[in-house]
Amino acid sequence: MAINVQSAEAAVRESRLGAITGYNGTIKDLVSRASCCSLKNRERCFSQASACSSGCAQGYLSGIEDAAIVNHAPIGCAADSIYGNTANKWGESIRGWKHRNINFITTNMTEEDTVFGAVNKLREAVREAYMRFKPKAIFVTTSCVSGIIGEDIKSVLDELSDEIPVPLSPVFCEGFKSKVWASGFDAAFHAILTAIVKPPEVKTNKVNMINFRGGAKEAITAILARFELEPVFVAPFSTVEELSKMSESAATISICGTLGSYLGNGLEEQYGVPYVKSLQPHGTAGMDSWLRGLGKATGKENEVEEYIAEEKARITSELAVIREKLKGYKAVVGMGPSFGHNYIRVLQELGVEVVWGATWHFDQHYDHGTCPESSRKLSDSETDIPISVCDQQNFELLNLLNKLKPDLYISRHGGTAVWATKMGIASVMVADEYSAFGYQGLIDFGYRLIDAVTNRSLAKNLSARVKLPYTDWWLSQDGFSFLQEEVG
Amino acid sequence: MNKPSGVNAFMPYIERPRFSCALGGALSTLNSLPGVVPVIHASAGCGGNVFASQQAGSAYYGAGYCGGLAVPSSNVSENEIVFGGEDRLREQIANTLDVVEGQLYVVITGCMTEIIGDDTTGIARGFRNQGKPVLAVDTGGFKGNSYRGYDLVLERLFSEQVQKANEKAPDVINLWGAVPGQDPFFRGDLAELKRLLGLLGMKANTFFSYDETLENLNQAGSSVGNIVISRTYGVEAARTFEQVHQTPFIAVDIPIGPAATAEFLRKAADFAGINASVVEKIIADEQRDYYRYIERIADVYADLDLQHYGVVVGNASYSYSITRFLAEDLGWLPELVVITDCLGETHKEELKVHFGEIKYIKTPKVVFETDSSEIQKHLAEHWPLFSEKRYFHSFSPAFVFGSALERDLAAAIGAKHLTVSFPASNRAVLNRGYAGFKGGLHLIEDILDVLVAGR
């Protein structure tokens, strides 16, 4: 399905990418069924709190330096901005910037508003956001409430565009519309693509680097400089002006396949900016594939090969030492689908045996039409790996961990790692998207894992004294017994 | 009836809110009660998102027994929005009873399931009639903020979970009003006040302390009285308690430091019918210990000339008590108080009058403002921050007591800063509290930590 910039909103991942949130099987089965599009979702008759599109969309957009968010929602949806502010602070410290609070206003929808509507409050809030923050763009994020009562946000913004001289863009990210919260990233990128990105005036040597906080900013700038390329870190910590020129770049690359699909393919379809469709740059195989894809897109194949050979030679002996130290350790991975399937490979490169991989959803194909590269790569390898798809479902994960008793639990989302710790399992949370980035990153990550298994006293002490909330009955059940039959 | 908390209909918009919604407050309240398992009837994101904001906002409060991503949640989506979510909720509750161990399960709702009109209370009653410990509270986020959620949950627990008692126990008292997940210091504060009431010979149920079980709540009907340590939060719940169990209550300020705590103990003793000489002896002992520590720290205070002007930003309960501590115990000059809650007009007036009763200082300017970027304007209106005049009495040295959001303000006016209110993302709080005598010492420690950090 092509990306439709004429449409007001991005289609959700279930319909656009055949995304599912319930599955239990193996990587080979998952990929072979995805490749012939015969995978159907399995719902749950017991579930636990997770995340939603609105949180993803607002969290992501609020990082743009000179934009403002107006959230048309009851107060709780905007409380996200508290976490958004702390995440923002982290990115600021990476850059050595002075701290500023994110620009965020909520329309504070109340019970009355659900009956009479609140477009007047929205109008006032957008005006106020413009006055207070002097932003270069305003994104209006929707909510379950604004969606259910059918608020005509687009008309309000069309009217206001006469008096407010910056792009005003709706972001349709109602939580109930998709069980795949990554749909919220697509909603955010749809707004950026349709309201911010301008047609190219010149072609540049810039590379759109789609990411989150940009922890490896310096390293990437140095690597790309060798290829006479210059990264633009998209979208948090960039400016509206920088984003508007993404159409002029030589290529788009992404730290995460899930995150990058919509914008990368959108820029390619609309403006001919090639999107690098590779493994993600975690570990050696990932970095090889990512850099080669970039080299091909920008005509720098030889320079890339030189760099790869140099770096690999540099880490060979160190990697062997780490692999020796991590030999025999078993890990379970629980992450989003792109990170999950990429990190399983990273752990294997480090000599760790991955006994289970759980991902929060699975896209049967990306916007460029093929099954995710990282999933195909895993399924092509000799050994098959048990895989499940569970939207952060804690009861399934803990049931699994209790049976598998791995040495390590590798996670990527806040609130997941602590449960492994409570079970006495050393956990490593990949909060920085550039952990295990490339060759040096692989070595650093290897040492991180060695440290984690070296002293597990906190996990051991805690697990001896903490009561988990699950009944003995549940922990003795098959962990997937609440998954229903596939539905079409 | 005057509804002091959570009535926010008249706030057309709020910048970077300092609270979550009614569902968020209900969730952190239930997650702090021993043996209680919340069941959310809402979209998948509600539980995760309000937890993320409380986690960052309330000084890393954590998931606890069954919070965070472990909270059972029906995760309704488009299908339920169109066809109704009652079947899904029944299924979710039935399976929760099998999967999650708890003594009481409380269903709380989000906006979407209330708009579509699911009969959550009826479904919970169905389970209760079969002998299952299930309750439900309508906590749709649009009903108000976290503070409202706290009251809504307590009201339901007091009317349906607390057992009717035929006889009152003269030495048992209930105490609440510090809001879990909103008041970063609620555990430490409750523990100190419980300790002090214990010195008076009272057994205090706070419901949330680690040394209590659900039985403390179940048996709370036998208490002789209720003390609410807020004039704003938990007061609605106290009225409900009074109606159902005929238990009288007093709503007092959360006491911080020796002056306020002495007054608190006198009021509590009077309320519980305890002899004045008993209470005076305890106050004298506690104050003696308190001032032994102060005597030692007074050296550096005097040498560094540490008297400051103060700006206090926070919720209605804490900002009053911090201000009073600064004025009556520390000898500082609080000039501006910003109360960041959404409150009714009558209640705002009551609070303003109350600030006028603080001794030793000219009454500070009290404003009601939810939005951080507006606070500097209020300060500038009260005390000109810049001037062309040759002689200019600047607002310095100044100290801002607020949330992590006030780092901007403090930097802009060249003031020192300590986080004492939500969101408290730059602090980690375990058992620290500012209430009572011990809390006063903690607060002085934290203030001086900031002032001597550069030495």
Interface residues (C-beta under 8 A of the other chain):
Chain A: R44 C45 F46 S47 Q48 A49 S50 A51 C52 S53 S54 G55 V70 P74 I75 G76 C77 A78 A79 D80 S81 I82 Y83 N85 T86 K89 K98 H99 R100 N101 I102 F104 I105 T106 T107 N108 M109 T110 E111 E112 D113 T114 K121 E124 A125 E128 R132 F133 S143 C144 V145 I148 I149 G175 F176 K177 S178 K179 W181 D391 Q392 N394 F395 G414 G415 T416 V418 W419 K467 P469 Y470 T471 W473 W474 F482
Chain B: N8 A9 M11 P12 Y13 I14 E15 R16 P17 F19 S20 C21 A22 L23 G24 V37 I40 S43 A44 G45 C46 G47 G48 N49 V50 F51 A52 S53 Q54 Q55 A56 G57 G62 A63 Y65 C66 G68 L69 A70 V71 P72 S73 S74 N75 V76 S77 E78 E80 I81 E91 Q92 N95 T96 D98 V99 V100 E101 G102 G110 C111 M112 I115 I116 G140 G141 F142 K143 G144 N145 S372 S373 A404 L405 R407 D408 A411 P423 S425
